[in-house]
């Protein structure tokens, strides 16, 4: 899988923000939000915006999820 944005979605719940409110507050496009929803890569600029907005570090909003191949090789 690669990366998961589950910590970000939990942060939004804790802050009482919808994904739309989050997107509008940060000024990010729907494409970036859709990529996060699919666990796809986002730009470093977007990652920086999120971290700066919430005052968090990248590991507070994303987590690494090893794929089956990585797990088998470990």
CHARMM-style PDB file with segment names, atoms N, HN, CA, C and O in Angstrom:
ATOM      1  N   UNK     1       0.828  -1.187   0.000  1.00  0.00      PROA
ATOM      2  CA  UNK     1       0.000   0.000   0.000  1.00  0.00      PROA
ATOM      3  C   UNK     1       0.870   1.247   0.000  1.00  0.00      PROA
ATOM      4  O   UNK     1       0.637   2.152  -0.801  1.00  0.00      PROA
ATOM      5  N   UNK     2       1.852   1.317   0.865  1.00  0.00      PROA
ATOM      6  HN  UNK     2       2.041   0.582   1.516  1.00  0.00      PROA
ATOM      7  CA  UNK     2       2.703   2.496   0.914  1.00  0.00      PROA
ATOM      8  C   UNK     2       2.398   3.368   2.118  1.00  0.00      PROA
ATOM      9  O   UNK     2       2.954   3.173   3.199  1.00  0.00      PROA
ATOM     10  N   UNK     3       1.510   4.331   1.921  1.00  0.00      PROA
ATOM     11  HN  UNK     3       1.058   4.490   1.043  1.00  0.00      PROA
ATOM     12  CA  UNK     3       1.191   5.268   2.993  1.00  0.00      PROA
ATOM     13  C   UNK     3      -0.314   5.379   3.203  1.00  0.00      PROA
ATOM     14  O   UNK     3      -1.109   5.208   2.280  1.00  0.00      PROA
ATOM     15  N   UNK     4      -0.673   5.669   4.437  1.00  0.00      PROA
ATOM     16  HN  UNK     4      -0.026   5.808   5.187  1.00  0.00      PROA
ATOM     17  CA  UNK     4      -2.074   5.865   4.798  1.00  0.00      PROA
ATOM     18  C   UNK     4      -2.220   7.229   5.456  1.00  0.00      PROA
ATOM     19  O   UNK     4      -1.356   7.659   6.220  1.00  0.00      PROA
ATOM     20  N   UNK     5      -3.307   7.893   5.155  1.00  0.00      PROA
ATOM     21  HN  UNK     5      -4.009   7.544   4.534  1.00  0.00      PROA
ATOM     22  CA  UNK     5      -3.601   9.196   5.760  1.00  0.00      PROA
ATOM     23  C   UNK     5      -4.597   9.055   6.908  1.00  0.00      PROA
ATOM     24  O   UNK     5      -5.220  10.036   7.314  1.00  0.00      PROA
ATOM     25  N   UNK     6      -4.748   7.840   7.430  1.00  0.00      PROA
ATOM     26  HN  UNK     6      -4.242   7.044   7.100  1.00  0.00      PROA
ATOM     27  CA  UNK     6      -5.689   7.609   8.525  1.00  0.00      PROA
ATOM     28  C   UNK     6      -5.448   8.549   9.709  1.00  0.00      PROA
ATOM     29  O   UNK     6      -6.414   9.058  10.277  1.00  0.00      PROA
ATOM     30  N   UNK     7      -4.182   8.799  10.104  1.00  0.00      PROA
ATOM     31  HN  UNK     7      -3.397   8.386   9.642  1.00  0.00      PROA
ATOM     32  CA  UNK     7      -3.977   9.745  11.211  1.00  0.00      PROA
ATOM     33  C   UNK     7      -4.529  11.141  10.904  1.00  0.00      PROA
ATOM     34  O   UNK     7      -5.008  11.832  11.804  1.00  0.00      PROA
ATOM     35  N   UNK     8      -4.463  11.552   9.645  1.00  0.00      PROA
ATOM     36  HN  UNK     8      -4.074  10.992   8.914  1.00  0.00      PROA
ATOM     37  CA  UNK     8      -5.022  12.854   9.260  1.00  0.00      PROA
ATOM     38  C   UNK     8      -6.532  12.839   9.410  1.00  0.00      PROA
ATOM     39  O   UNK     8      -7.111  13.782   9.948  1.00  0.00      PROA
ATOM     40  N   UNK     9      -7.178  11.778   8.940  1.00  0.00      PROA
ATOM     41  HN  UNK     9      -6.708  11.011   8.502  1.00  0.00      PROA
ATOM     42  CA  UNK     9      -8.645  11.716   9.032  1.00  0.00      PROA
ATOM     43  C   UNK     9      -9.088  11.702  10.496  1.00  0.00      PROA
ATOM     44  O   UNK     9     -10.112  12.292  10.840  1.00  0.00      PROA
ATOM     45  N   UNK    10      -8.325  11.035  11.350  1.00  0.00      PROA
ATOM     46  HN  UNK    10      -7.493  10.556  11.070  1.00  0.00      PROA
ATOM     47  CA  UNK    10      -8.647  11.036  12.783  1.00  0.00      PROA
ATOM     48  C   UNK    10      -8.455  12.425  13.384  1.00  0.00      PROA
ATOM     49  O   UNK    10      -9.219  12.843  14.255  1.00  0.00      PROA
ATOM     50  N   UNK    11      -7.430  13.140  12.915  1.00  0.00      PROA
ATOM     51  HN  UNK    11      -6.809  12.800  12.208  1.00  0.00      PROA
ATOM     52  CA  UNK    11      -7.194  14.508  13.374  1.00  0.00      PROA
ATOM     53  C   UNK    11      -8.363  15.408  12.982  1.00  0.00      PROA
ATOM     54  O   UNK    11      -8.798  16.245  13.773  1.00  0.00      PROA
ATOM     55  N   UNK    12      -8.868  15.237  11.764  1.00  0.00      PROA
ATOM     56  HN  UNK    12      -8.514  14.557  11.121  1.00  0.00      PROA
ATOM     57  CA  UNK    12     -10.013  16.042  11.322  1.00  0.00      PROA
ATOM     58  C   UNK    12     -11.230  15.777  12.201  1.00  0.00      PROA
ATOM     59  O   UNK    12     -11.958  16.705  12.555  1.00  0.00      PROA
ATOM     60  N   UNK    13     -11.452  14.519  12.552  1.00  0.00      PROA
ATOM     61  HN  UNK    13     -10.861  13.765  12.264  1.00  0.00      PROA
ATOM     62  CA  UNK    13     -12.570  14.176  13.436  1.00  0.00      PROA
ATOM     63  C   UNK    13     -12.382  14.852  14.790  1.00  0.00      PROA
ATOM     64  O   UNK    13     -13.320  15.429  15.339  1.00  0.00      PROA
ATOM     65  N   UNK    14     -11.162  14.776  15.325  1.00  0.00      PROA
ATOM     66  HN  UNK    14     -10.400  14.307  14.878  1.00  0.00      PROA
ATOM     67  CA  UNK    14     -10.877  15.404  16.621  1.00  0.00      PROA
ATOM     68  C   UNK    14     -11.114  16.909  16.594  1.00  0.00      PROA
ATOM     69  O   UNK    14     -11.548  17.497  17.584  1.00  0.00      PROA
ATOM     70  N   UNK    15     -10.822  17.529  15.442  1.00  0.00      PROA
ATOM     71  HN  UNK    15     -10.469  17.051  14.638  1.00  0.00      PROA
ATOM     72  CA  UNK    15     -10.985  18.981  15.300  1.00  0.00      PROA
ATOM     73  C   UNK    15     -12.400  19.365  14.881  1.00  0.00      PROA
ATOM     74  O   UNK    15     -12.737  20.548  14.839  1.00  0.00      PROA
ATOM     75  N   UNK    16     -13.229  18.370  14.571  1.00  0.00      PROA
ATOM     76  HN  UNK    16     -12.956  17.409  14.605  1.00  0.00      PROA
ATOM     77  CA  UNK    16     -14.600  18.641  14.149  1.00  0.00      PROA
ATOM     78  C   UNK    16     -14.696  19.240  12.761  1.00  0.00      PROA
ATOM     79  O   UNK    16     -15.608  20.015  12.473  1.00  0.00      PROA
ATOM     80  N   UNK    17     -13.744  18.879  11.891  1.00  0.00      PROA
ATOM     81  HN  UNK    17     -13.003  18.250  12.125  1.00  0.00      PROA
ATOM     82  CA  UNK    17     -13.717  19.410  10.526  1.00  0.00      PROA
ATOM     83  C   UNK    17     -14.143  18.351   9.518  1.00  0.00      PROA
ATOM     84  O   UNK    17     -13.770  17.184   9.630  1.00  0.00      PROA
ATOM     85  N   UNK    18     -14.924  18.772   8.537  1.00  0.00      PROA
ATOM     86  HN  UNK    18     -15.227  19.721   8.446  1.00  0.00      PROA
ATOM     87  CA  UNK    18     -15.233  17.880   7.423  1.00  0.00      PROA
ATOM     88  C   UNK    18     -14.070  17.951   6.440  1.00  0.00      PROA
ATOM     89  O   UNK    18     -13.235  18.852   6.523  1.00  0.00      PROA
ATOM     90  N   UNK    19     -14.019  17.013   5.522  1.00  0.00      PROA
ATOM     91  HN  UNK    19     -14.697  16.281   5.454  1.00  0.00      PROA
ATOM     92  CA  UNK    19     -12.961  17.043   4.511  1.00  0.00      PROA
ATOM     93  C   UNK    19     -13.079  18.289   3.641  1.00  0.00      PROA
ATOM     94  O   UNK    19     -12.068  18.850   3.219  1.00  0.00      PROA
ATOM     95  N   UNK    20     -14.295  18.721   3.373  1.00  0.00      PROA
ATOM     96  HN  UNK    20     -15.117  18.266   3.715  1.00  0.00      PROA
ATOM     97  CA  UNK    20     -14.495  19.930   2.570  1.00  0.00      PROA
ATOM     98  C   UNK    20     -13.996  21.157   3.317  1.00  0.00      PROA
ATOM     99  O   UNK    20     -13.316  22.001   2.733  1.00  0.00      PROA
ATOM    100  N   UNK    21     -14.323  21.266   4.597  1.00  0.00      PROA
ATOM    101  HN  UNK    21     -14.875  20.580   5.071  1.00  0.00      PROA
ATOM    102  CA  UNK    21     -13.845  22.399   5.399  1.00  0.00      PROA
ATOM    103  C   UNK    21     -12.319  22.407   5.463  1.00  0.00      PROA
ATOM    104  O   UNK    21     -11.687  23.459   5.366  1.00  0.00      PROA
ATOM    105  N   UNK    22     -11.747  21.236   5.625  1.00  0.00      PROA
ATOM    106  HN  UNK    22     -12.260  20.381   5.703  1.00  0.00      PROA
ATOM    107  CA  UNK    22     -10.293  21.079   5.661  1.00  0.00      PROA
ATOM    108  C   UNK    22      -9.673  21.552   4.348  1.00  0.00      PROA
ATOM    109  O   UNK    22      -8.725  22.336   4.348  1.00  0.00      PROA
ATOM    110  N   UNK    23     -10.211  21.074   3.243  1.00  0.00      PROA
ATOM    111  HN  UNK    23     -10.982  20.437   3.243  1.00  0.00      PROA
ATOM    112  CA  UNK    23      -9.689  21.427   1.922  1.00  0.00      PROA
ATOM    113  C   UNK    23      -9.771  22.928   1.687  1.00  0.00      PROA
ATOM    114  O   UNK    23      -8.811  23.535   1.213  1.00  0.00      PROA
ATOM    115  N   UNK    24     -10.900  23.524   2.011  1.00  0.00      PROA
ATOM    116  HN  UNK    24     -11.680  23.031   2.397  1.00  0.00      PROA
ATOM    117  CA  UNK    24     -11.086  24.958   1.792  1.00  0.00      PROA
ATOM    118  C   UNK    24     -10.188  25.792   2.700  1.00  0.00      PROA
ATOM    119  O   UNK    24      -9.657  26.815   2.268  1.00  0.00      PROA
ATOM    120  N   UNK    25     -10.011  25.370   3.949  1.00  0.00      PROA
ATOM    121  HN  UNK    25     -10.443  24.539   4.299  1.00  0.00      PROA
ATOM    122  CA  UNK    25      -9.163  26.107   4.887  1.00  0.00      PROA
ATOM    123  C   UNK    25      -7.707  26.126   4.433  1.00  0.00      PROA
ATOM    124  O   UNK    25      -7.000  27.112   4.641  1.00  0.00      PROA
ATOM    125  N   UNK    26      -7.262  25.042   3.817  1.00  0.00      PROA
ATOM    126  HN  UNK    26      -7.836  24.241   3.648  1.00  0.00      PROA
ATOM    127  CA  UNK    26      -5.876  24.956   3.375  1.00  0.00      PROA
ATOM    128  C   UNK    26      -5.673  25.433   1.943  1.00  0.00      PROA
ATOM    129  O   UNK    26      -4.543  25.664   1.513  1.00  0.00      PROA
ATOM    130  N   UNK    27      -6.764  25.579   1.213  1.00  0.00      PROA
ATOM    131  HN  UNK    27      -7.682  25.391   1.563  1.00  0.00      PROA
ATOM    132  CA  UNK    27      -6.646  26.011  -0.174  1.00  0.00      PROA
ATOM    133  C   UNK    27      -6.058  24.940  -1.077  1.00  0.00      PROA
ATOM    134  O   UNK    27      -5.342  25.247  -2.029  1.00  0.00      PROA
ATOM    135  N   UNK    28      -6.361  23.681  -0.777  1.00  0.00      PROA
ATOM    136  HN  UNK    28      -6.943  23.432  -0.003  1.00  0.00      PROA
ATOM    137  CA  UNK    28      -5.885  22.607  -1.642  1.00  0.00      PROA
ATOM    138  C   UNK    28      -7.025  22.156  -2.549  1.00  0.00      PROA
ATOM    139  O   UNK    28      -8.201  22.309  -2.219  1.00  0.00      PROA
ATOM    140  N   UNK    29      -6.657  21.606  -3.679  1.00  0.00      PROA
ATOM    141  HN  UNK    29      -5.702  21.481  -3.947  1.00  0.00      PROA
ATOM    142  CA  UNK    29      -7.650  21.204  -4.661  1.00  0.00      PROA
ATOM    143  C   UNK    29      -8.307  19.874  -4.348  1.00  0.00      PROA
ATOM    144  O   UNK    29      -7.839  19.100  -3.512  1.00  0.00      PROA
ATOM    145  N   UNK    30      -9.397  19.637  -5.042  1.00  0.00      PROA
ATOM    146  HN  UNK    30      -9.776  20.266  -5.721  1.00  0.00      PROA
ATOM    147  CA  UNK    30     -10.120  18.378  -4.862  1.00  0.00      PROA
ATOM    148  C   UNK    30      -9.267  17.184  -5.295  1.00  0.00      PROA
ATOM    149  O   UNK    30      -9.414  16.086  -4.758  1.00  0.00      PROA
ATOM    150  N   UNK    31      -8.376  17.399  -6.266  1.00  0.00      PROA
ATOM    151  HN  UNK    31      -8.257  18.291  -6.703  1.00  0.00      PROA
ATOM    152  CA  UNK    31      -7.512  16.303  -6.716  1.00  0.00      PROA
ATOM    153  C   UNK    31      -6.584  15.838  -5.602  1.00  0.00      PROA
ATOM    154  O   UNK    31      -6.388  14.637  -5.414  1.00  0.00      PROA
ATOM    155  N   UNK    32      -6.008  16.792  -4.861  1.00  0.00      PROA
ATOM    156  HN  UNK    32      -6.167  17.767  -5.014  1.00  0.00      PROA
ATOM    157  CA  UNK    32      -5.120  16.430  -3.754  1.00  0.00      PROA
ATOM    158  C   UNK    32      -5.894  15.669  -2.678  1.00  0.00      PROA
ATOM    159  O   UNK    32      -5.404  14.683  -2.128  1.00  0.00      PROA
ATOM    160  N   UNK    33      -7.099  16.135  -2.387  1.00  0.00      PROA
ATOM    161  HN  UNK    33      -7.497  16.937  -2.833  1.00  0.00      PROA
ATOM    162  CA  UNK    33      -7.931  15.464  -1.387  1.00  0.00      PROA
ATOM    163  C   UNK    33      -8.285  14.052  -1.851  1.00  0.00      PROA
ATOM    164  O   UNK    33      -8.271  13.113  -1.055  1.00  0.00      PROA
ATOM    165  N   UNK    34      -8.599  13.902  -3.129  1.00  0.00      PROA
ATOM    166  HN  UNK    34      -8.610  14.665  -3.775  1.00  0.00      PROA
ATOM    167  CA  UNK    34      -8.922  12.582  -3.677  1.00  0.00      PROA
ATOM    168  C   UNK    34      -7.715  11.651  -3.592  1.00  0.00      PROA
ATOM    169  O   UNK    34      -7.866  10.471  -3.277  1.00  0.00      PROA
ATOM    170  N   UNK    35      -6.522  12.171  -3.870  1.00  0.00      PROA
ATOM    171  HN  UNK    35      -6.400  13.130  -4.126  1.00  0.00      PROA
ATOM    172  CA  UNK    35      -5.306  11.361  -3.770  1.00  0.00      PROA
ATOM    173  C   UNK    35      -5.104  10.864  -2.345  1.00  0.00      PROA
ATOM    174  O   UNK    35      -4.743   9.707  -2.130  1.00  0.00      PROA
ATOM    175  N   UNK    36      -5.336  11.741  -1.374  1.00  0.00      PROA
ATOM    176  HN  UNK    36      -5.629  12.681  -1.549  1.00  0.00      PROA
ATOM    177  CA  UNK    36      -5.190  11.334   0.019  1.00  0.00      PROA
ATOM    178  C   UNK    36      -6.217  10.264   0.374  1.00  0.00      PROA
ATOM    179  O   UNK    36      -5.914   9.326   1.111  1.00  0.00      PROA
ATOM    180  N   UNK    37      -7.424  10.405  -0.149  1.00  0.00      PROA
ATOM    181  HN  UNK    37      -7.670  11.167  -0.748  1.00  0.00      PROA
ATOM    182  CA  UNK    37      -8.466   9.419   0.109  1.00  0.00      PROA
ATOM    183  C   UNK    37      -8.124   8.046  -0.437  1.00  0.00      PROA
ATOM    184  O   UNK    37      -8.587   7.031   0.083  1.00  0.00      PROA
ATOM    185  N   UNK    38      -7.305   8.014  -1.499  1.00  0.00      PROA
ATOM    186  HN  UNK    38      -6.929   8.839  -1.921  1.00  0.00      PROA
ATOM    187  CA  UNK    38      -6.889   6.755  -2.115  1.00  0.00      PROA
ATOM    188  C   UNK    38      -5.540   6.268  -1.592  1.00  0.00      PROA
ATOM    189  O   UNK    38      -5.047   5.224  -2.020  1.00  0.00      PROA
ATOM    190  N   UNK    39      -4.939   7.024  -0.666  1.00  0.00      PROA
ATOM    191  HN  UNK    39      -5.339   7.872  -0.318  1.00  0.00      PROA
ATOM    192  CA  UNK    39      -3.631   6.644  -0.140  1.00  0.00      PROA
ATOM    193  C   UNK    39      -2.507   6.887  -1.121  1.00  0.00      PROA
ATOM    194  O   UNK    39      -1.453   6.258  -1.025  1.00  0.00      PROA
ATOM    195  N   UNK    40      -2.714   7.796  -2.070  1.00  0.00      PROA
ATOM    196  HN  UNK    40      -3.570   8.307  -2.148  1.00  0.00      PROA
ATOM    197  CA  UNK    40      -1.693   8.104  -3.067  1.00  0.00      PROA
ATOM    198  C   UNK    40      -0.794   9.233  -2.571  1.00  0.00      PROA
ATOM    199  O   UNK    40      -1.091   9.906  -1.584  1.00  0.00      PROA
ATOM    200  N   UNK    41       0.305   9.416  -3.285  1.00  0.00      PROA
ATOM    201  HN  UNK    41       0.545   8.870  -4.087  1.00  0.00      PROA
ATOM    202  CA  UNK    41       1.264  10.447  -2.919  1.00  0.00      PROA
ATOM    203  C   UNK    41       0.704  11.837  -3.167  1.00  0.00      PROA
ATOM    204  O   UNK    41      -0.036  12.063  -4.125  1.00  0.00      PROA
ATOM    205  N   UNK    42       1.071  12.770  -2.284  1.00  0.00      PROA
ATOM    206  HN  UNK    42       1.672  12.586  -1.506  1.00  0.00      PROA
ATOM    207  CA  UNK    42       0.726  14.177  -2.459  1.00  0.00      PROA
ATOM    208  C   UNK    42       2.024  14.965  -2.502  1.00  0.00      PROA
ATOM    209  O   UNK    42       3.081  14.451  -2.135  1.00  0.00      PROA
ATOM    210  N   UNK    43       1.946  16.197  -2.946  1.00  0.00      PROA
ATOM    211  HN  UNK    43       1.087  16.614  -3.244  1.00  0.00      PROA
ATOM    212  CA  UNK    43       3.152  17.009  -3.056  1.00  0.00      PROA
ATOM    213  C   UNK    43       3.684  17.391  -1.680  1.00  0.00      PROA
ATOM    214  O   UNK    43       2.943  17.426  -0.698  1.00  0.00      PROA
ATOM    215  N   UNK    44       4.973  17.675  -1.632  1.00  0.00      PROA
ATOM    216  HN  UNK    44       5.575  17.647  -2.430  1.00  0.00      PROA
ATOM    217  CA  UNK    44       5.587  18.141  -0.387  1.00  0.00      PROA
ATOM    218  C   UNK    44       4.976  19.477   0.023  1.00  0.00      PROA
ATOM    219  O   UNK    44       4.858  19.770   1.213  1.00  0.00      PROA
ATOM    220  N   UNK    45       4.591  20.280  -0.956  1.00  0.00      PROA
ATOM    221  HN  UNK    45       4.687  20.041  -1.922  1.00  0.00      PROA
ATOM    222  CA  UNK    45       3.953  21.570  -0.668  1.00  0.00      PROA
ATOM    223  C   UNK    45       2.635  21.358   0.086  1.00  0.00      PROA
ATOM    224  O   UNK    45       2.349  22.060   1.055  1.00  0.00      PROA
ATOM    225  N   UNK    46       1.850  20.400  -0.359  1.00  0.00      PROA
ATOM    226  HN  UNK    46       2.083  19.830  -1.147  1.00  0.00      PROA
ATOM    227  CA  UNK    46       0.588  20.099   0.319  1.00  0.00      PROA
ATOM    228  C   UNK    46       0.848  19.552   1.712  1.00  0.00      PROA
ATOM    229  O   UNK    46       0.170  19.931   2.667  1.00  0.00      PROA
ATOM    230  N   UNK    47       1.815  18.675   1.832  1.00  0.00      PROA
ATOM    231  HN  UNK    47       2.366  18.368   1.056  1.00  0.00      PROA
ATOM    232  CA  UNK    47       2.175  18.127   3.136  1.00  0.00      PROA
ATOM    233  C   UNK    47       2.606  19.247   4.082  1.00  0.00      PROA
ATOM    234  O   UNK    47       2.236  19.248   5.256  1.00  0.00      PROA
ATOM    235  N   UNK    48       3.383  20.197   3.572  1.00  0.00      PROA
ATOM    236  HN  UNK    48       3.683  20.197   2.618  1.00  0.00      PROA
ATOM    237  CA  UNK    48       3.823  21.343   4.371  1.00  0.00      PROA
ATOM    238  C   UNK    48       2.632  22.195   4.812  1.00  0.00      PROA
ATOM    239  O   UNK    48       2.581  22.640   5.959  1.00  0.00      PROA
ATOM    240  N   UNK    49       1.686  22.422   3.919  1.00  0.00      PROA
ATOM    241  HN  UNK    49       1.727  22.060   2.988  1.00  0.00      PROA
ATOM    242  CA  UNK    49       0.492  23.209   4.267  1.00  0.00      PROA
ATOM    243  C   UNK    49      -0.280  22.562   5.413  1.00  0.00      PROA
ATOM    244  O   UNK    49      -0.722  23.239   6.341  1.00  0.00      PROA
ATOM    245  N   UNK    50      -0.435  21.251   5.334  1.00  0.00      PROA
ATOM    246  HN  UNK    50      -0.077  20.701   4.580  1.00  0.00      PROA
ATOM    247  CA  UNK    50      -1.184  20.531   6.366  1.00  0.00      PROA
ATOM    248  C   UNK    50      -0.459  20.615   7.708  1.00  0.00      PROA
ATOM    249  O   UNK    50      -1.063  20.924   8.735  1.00  0.00      PROA
ATOM    250  N   UNK    51       0.844  20.337   7.681  1.00  0.00      PROA
ATOM    251  HN  UNK    51       1.334  20.086   6.846  1.00  0.00      PROA
ATOM    252  CA  UNK    51       1.626  20.373   8.924  1.00  0.00      PROA
ATOM    253  C   UNK    51       1.622  21.769   9.539  1.00  0.00      PROA
ATOM    254  O   UNK    51       1.462  21.912  10.751  1.00  0.00      PROA
ATOM    255  N   UNK    52       1.794  22.786   8.721  1.00  0.00      PROA
ATOM    256  HN  UNK    52       1.924  22.670   7.736  1.00  0.00      PROA
ATOM    257  CA  UNK    52       1.812  24.165   9.221  1.00  0.00      PROA
ATOM    258  C   UNK    52       0.457  24.564   9.785  1.00  0.00      PROA
ATOM    259  O   UNK    52       0.385  25.218  10.826  1.00  0.00      PROA
ATOM    260  N   UNK    53      -0.604  24.183   9.115  1.00  0.00      PROA
ATOM    261  HN  UNK    53      -0.546  23.652   8.269  1.00  0.00      PROA
ATOM    262  CA  UNK    53      -1.952  24.549   9.549  1.00  0.00      PROA
ATOM    263  C   UNK    53      -2.283  23.963  10.927  1.00  0.00      PROA
ATOM    264  O   UNK    53      -2.844  24.648  11.783  1.00  0.00      PROA
ATOM    265  N   UNK    54      -1.932  22.698  11.127  1.00  0.00      PROA
ATOM    266  HN  UNK    54      -1.477  22.142  10.432  1.00  0.00      PROA
ATOM    267  CA  UNK    54      -2.276  22.029  12.378  1.00  0.00      PROA
ATOM    268  C   UNK    54      -1.154  22.057  13.418  1.00  0.00      PROA
ATOM    269  O   UNK    54      -1.358  21.652  14.562  1.00  0.00      PROA
ATOM    270  N   UNK    55       0.029  22.533  13.023  1.00  0.00      PROA
ATOM    271  HN  UNK    55       0.195  22.861  12.093  1.00  0.00      PROA
ATOM    272  CA  UNK    55       1.159  22.555  13.948  1.00  0.00      PROA
ATOM    273  C   UNK    55       1.635  21.161  14.318  1.00  0.00      PROA
ATOM    274  O   UNK    55       1.934  20.879  15.478  1.00  0.00      PROA
ATOM    275  N   UNK    56       1.702  20.291  13.313  1.00  0.00      PROA
ATOM    276  HN  UNK    56       1.459  20.520  12.370  1.00  0.00      PROA
ATOM    277  CA  UNK    56       2.094  18.900  13.541  1.00  0.00      PROA
ATOM    278  C   UNK    56       3.262  18.522  12.635  1.00  0.00      PROA
ATOM    279  O   UNK    56       3.662  19.295  11.765  1.00  0.00      PROA
ATOM    280  N   UNK    57       3.794  17.338  12.850  1.00  0.00      PROA
ATOM    281  HN  UNK    57       3.469  16.710  13.557  1.00  0.00      PROA
ATOM    282  CA  UNK    57       4.857  16.778  12.024  1.00  0.00      PROA
ATOM    283  C   UNK    57       4.245  15.788  11.031  1.00  0.00      PROA
ATOM    284  O   UNK    57       3.136  15.303  11.253  1.00  0.00      PROA
ATOM    285  N   UNK    58       4.960  15.479   9.929  1.00  0.00      PROA
ATOM    286  HN  UNK    58       5.861  15.872   9.749  1.00  0.00      PROA
ATOM    287  CA  UNK    58       4.409  14.548   8.941  1.00  0.00      PROA
ATOM    288  C   UNK    58       3.955  13.207   9.528  1.00  0.00      PROA
ATOM    289  O   UNK    58       2.944  12.654   9.095  1.00  0.00      PROA
ATOM    290  N   UNK    59       4.692  12.686  10.504  1.00  0.00      PROA
ATOM    291  HN  UNK    59       5.513  13.135  10.856  1.00  0.00      PROA
ATOM    292  CA  UNK    59       4.295  11.391  11.069  1.00  0.00      PROA
ATOM    293  C   UNK    59       3.014  11.479  11.893  1.00  0.00      PROA
ATOM    294  O   UNK    59       2.468  10.452  12.296  1.00  0.00      PROA
ATOM    295  N   UNK    60       2.528  12.694  12.147  1.00  0.00      PROA
ATOM    296  HN  UNK    60       2.971  13.529  11.819  1.00  0.00      PROA
ATOM    297  CA  UNK    60       1.252  12.862  12.839  1.00  0.00      PROA
ATOM    298  C   UNK    60       0.059  12.771  11.888  1.00  0.00      PROA
ATOM    299  O   UNK    60      -1.083  12.644  12.330  1.00  0.00      PROA
ATOM    300  N   UNK    61       0.328  12.836  10.573  1.00  0.00      PROA
ATOM    301  HN  UNK    61       1.256  12.939  10.214  1.00  0.00      PROA
ATOM    302  CA  UNK    61      -0.778  12.828   9.613  1.00  0.00      PROA
ATOM    303  C   UNK    61      -0.698  11.716   8.571  1.00  0.00      PROA
ATOM    304  O   UNK    61      -1.668  11.458   7.858  1.00  0.00      PROA
ATOM    305  N   UNK    62       0.454  11.061   8.485  1.00  0.00      PROA
ATOM    306  HN  UNK    62       1.241  11.271   9.064  1.00  0.00      PROA
ATOM    307  CA  UNK    62       0.586   9.917   7.573  1.00  0.00      PROA
ATOM    308  C   UNK    62       1.280   8.782   8.315  1.00  0.00      PROA
ATOM    309  O   UNK    62       2.014   9.002   9.277  1.00  0.00      PROA
ATOM    310  N   UNK    63       1.032   7.573   7.848  1.00  0.00      PROA
ATOM    311  HN  UNK    63       0.436   7.394   7.066  1.00  0.00      PROA
ATOM    312  CA  UNK    63       1.734   6.423   8.409  1.00  0.00      PROA
ATOM    313  C   UNK    63       2.122   5.484   7.282  1.00  0.00      PROA
ATOM    314  O   UNK    63       1.418   5.371   6.278  1.00  0.00      PROA
ATOM    315  N   UNK    64       3.241   4.817   7.459  1.00  0.00      PROA
ATOM    316  HN  UNK    64       3.813   4.909   8.274  1.00  0.00      PROA
ATOM    317  CA  UNK    64       3.707   3.856   6.464  1.00  0.00      PROA
ATOM    318  C   UNK    64       3.015   2.521   6.700  1.00  0.00      PROA
ATOM    319  O   UNK    64       2.963   2.015   7.821  1.00  0.00      PROA
ATOM    320  N   UNK    65       2.493   1.972   5.628  1.00  0.00      PROA
ATOM    321  HN  UNK    65       2.535   2.383   4.717  1.00  0.00      PROA
ATOM    322  CA  UNK    65       1.832   0.667   5.687  1.00  0.00      PROA
ATOM    323  C   UNK    65       2.587  -0.246   4.730  1.00  0.00      PROA
ATOM    324  O   UNK    65       2.453  -0.116   3.513  1.00  0.00      PROA
ATOM    325  N   UNK    66       3.383  -1.173   5.271  1.00  0.00      PROA
ATOM    326  HN  UNK    66       3.493  -1.279   6.259  1.00  0.00      PROA
ATOM    327  CA  UNK    66       4.161  -2.050   4.396  1.00  0.00      PROA
ATOM    328  C   UNK    66       3.253  -2.904   3.513  1.00  0.00      PROA
ATOM    329  O   UNK    66       2.194  -3.363   3.941  1.00  0.00      PROA
ATOM    330  N   UNK    67       3.691  -3.103   2.283  1.00  0.00      PROA
ATOM    331  HN  UNK    67       4.552  -2.730   1.936  1.00  0.00      PROA
ATOM    332  CA  UNK    67       2.922  -4.003   1.418  1.00  0.00      PROA
ATOM    333  C   UNK    67       3.370  -5.433   1.690  1.00  0.00      PROA
ATOM    334  O   UNK    67       4.322  -5.646   2.440  1.00  0.00      PROA
ATOM    335  N   UNK    68       2.718  -6.390   1.109  1.00  0.00      PROA
ATOM    336  HN  UNK    68       1.945  -6.217   0.499  1.00  0.00      PROA
ATOM    337  CA  UNK    68       3.006  -7.803   1.373  1.00  0.00      PROA
ATOM    338  C   UNK    68       4.443  -8.170   1.033  1.00  0.00      PROA
ATOM    339  O   UNK    68       5.058  -8.964   1.745  1.00  0.00      PROA
ATOM    340  N   UNK    69       4.990  -7.607  -0.043  1.00  0.00      PROA
ATOM    341  HN  UNK    69       4.491  -6.962  -0.621  1.00  0.00      PROA
ATOM    342  CA  UNK    69       6.357  -7.919  -0.457  1.00  0.00      PROA
ATOM    343  C   UNK    69       7.350  -7.436   0.595  1.00  0.00      PROA
ATOM    344  O   UNK    69       8.284  -8.160   0.940  1.00  0.00      PROA
ATOM    345  N   UNK    70       7.159  -6.219   1.110  1.00  0.00      PROA
ATOM    346  HN  UNK    70       6.400  -5.631   0.830  1.00  0.00      PROA
ATOM    347  CA  UNK    70       8.057  -5.686   2.131  1.00  0.00      PROA
ATOM    348  C   UNK    70       7.993  -6.535   3.392  1.00  0.00      PROA
ATOM    349  O   UNK    70       9.023  -6.788   4.016  1.00  0.00      PROA
ATOM    350  N   UNK    71       6.817  -6.973   3.772  1.00  0.00      PROA
ATOM    351  HN  UNK    71       5.979  -6.767   3.265  1.00  0.00      PROA
ATOM    352  CA  UNK    71       6.638  -7.785   4.971  1.00  0.00      PROA
ATOM    353  C   UNK    71       7.325  -9.142   4.802  1.00  0.00      PROA
ATOM    354  O   UNK    71       7.953  -9.640   5.735  1.00  0.00      PROA
ATOM    355  N   UNK    72       7.207  -9.732   3.625  1.00  0.00      PROA
ATOM    356  HN  UNK    72       6.696  -9.326   2.866  1.00  0.00      PROA
ATOM    357  CA  UNK    72       7.796 -11.043   3.365  1.00  0.00      PROA
ATOM    358  C   UNK    72       9.318 -10.983   3.362  1.00  0.00      PROA
ATOM    359  O   UNK    72       9.972 -11.943   3.768  1.00  0.00      PROA
ATOM    360  N   UNK    73       9.895  -9.866   2.908  1.00  0.00      PROA
ATOM    361  HN  UNK    73       9.364  -9.086   2.578  1.00  0.00      PROA
ATOM    362  CA  UNK    73      11.343  -9.725   2.837  1.00  0.00      PROA
ATOM    363  C   UNK    73      11.962  -9.391   4.180  1.00  0.00      PROA
ATOM    364  O   UNK    73      13.170  -9.560   4.351  1.00  0.00      PROA
ATOM    365  N   UNK    74      11.183  -8.926   5.132  1.00  0.00      PROA
ATOM    366  HN  UNK    74      10.202  -8.789   4.993  1.00  0.00      PROA
ATOM    367  CA  UNK    74      11.728  -8.480   6.425  1.00  0.00      PROA
ATOM    368  C   UNK    74      12.202  -9.611   7.289  1.00  0.00      PROA
ATOM    369  OT1 UNK    74      12.682  -9.381   8.399  1.00  0.00      PROA
TER     370      UNK     74
END
